[in-house]
Amino acid sequence: MEFYFPVEFGEQLAFFAAALSAVIGLVIMFAPGLIFRLFGLQVTAERRDGLVLLRSSLAAFYLGFGATAMLLAQPMVYLAFGASFALAVFGAVLSILSDGGATLRNCLLLVVHAILAALPLCYVFGMV
């Protein structure tokens, strides 16, 4: 079985979004302390269970879904990938509006999730 790299431009954009998601997942998986500091959070020496949540839930989602979308390279997988990140955008908007979380970090994360949602969805719906 060969590694498939897309030929069409729209599919290349969706592939790029999946690759970016996988890279973000790798960074979160192997450097969770850096991610905590990046978002202004901290892990105390006596309570390190936050790292488990970050690695198992967040990193696994980014890495697993991104790698699966790259390896399978099917429109329905890209649709699920884009829809998942679109829901993440909705959650971020909801939190920004209701929790008062309109910080630069949260807005940057919102933009990253919007890009990760838009690229595969534009390919799936034939916009590019």
N, C-alpha and C positions, 0 to 999 in steps of 0.2 A: 504494500500500500504506500502510495506516495503522498507527500505533503502537498496540499492543494493551495495555490495562491490564486485569487480571483483575477479574471481578465477584464471584466466590466468595471468601469469607474465607480458606479454606485455600490457594487458589491465590495470593491476595494475600500470604500469609506466605511462600510459596515464591518469589514474585516479589521480595519484600523481601530475602530471603536472597541472591538472585542480584544484586540491585542493590548490596547491601552488599559482596558479593564483588568486584564491578566497581569500586566506589569504593576498596576496599582495594588492588586491583590498580593503579589509577591512581596512588595515593599511592606505592606501591612502585616503579612504573615511573619516576615523575618526581622522587622524593625518596629514592633508595636510601641515601644517606648518613644521612638521618634515621632510616631503619629500622635500619641497622647500629648507630647510637648507641642506639636504643631497646632493642635486644637486647644491648647491652654489647659489641658487636663493633667493630672498627676496620679501616679500609683504609689501608694505608701508601702513601706517595707513589710508591714504586718498584713496588708490586704492586697494581694496581687491577683485576685480573681477577675479583675477587669481585663487583664491580658487574655484570659481564656475566652471571654466573650468577644473581644476584638479579633482574635485569631480565628475562632471557630465560626462565628457568624459573619462578620464583615469581610475578613480576608477570604474566607472560603467562598462567599457569594461572588466577590469580584473575580477571584482567580478561577473558580470552577465554571462559572457561567461564561466568562471570557474565553477560556480554553476550549470549552465545549462548542461554543459558537464558531471558533476558528477551525476546529477539527472537523465538525460536521458540515459547516458552510451550507446550510439549507435555509431557504426563506422563512420557514416557520420557526426555526431556532432563532434567527435574527429578529423575528417578530416578538418572540417571548423575551429575548434579551432587551430589545428596545422598550417593550411594554413594562418590564420590571424597572428599568431606569426612569421611565416616565412616571411610574408610581412613586419612585424615590423623589422625583422633582415635586410631585404633588405633596408628599409628606414634608419636604423642606419648606415649600410655600406655606403650608398649613402651620408649621412650627414658627416660621418667621412672623406670620400675621397674628397668631394666637398667643405665642409664648414670648414675644418681644425679642426674638433671636436674630434681629437684622444686623448682624456683625459682618465684617469684611470676610472672615473665614467662612461663615455660613453662606454668604452670597457667592463666594468663589466655588464652594462645593455645589451649590445650586447650578451654577453655570457648567461645571464639569459634568454633572449628571444630565443636564439638558443636552449637552453635546453627545454624550454617550447614548442618550435616548433618540436624539434626532437622526443621527447618521444611519443606524440600521433601519429605523422606521421609514426614512425617506427612500431607502433602497427597496424595502418590501412593498411600499405603496407606489413605486414607480415614479417618484418625484425627481430622481437623478438617474 
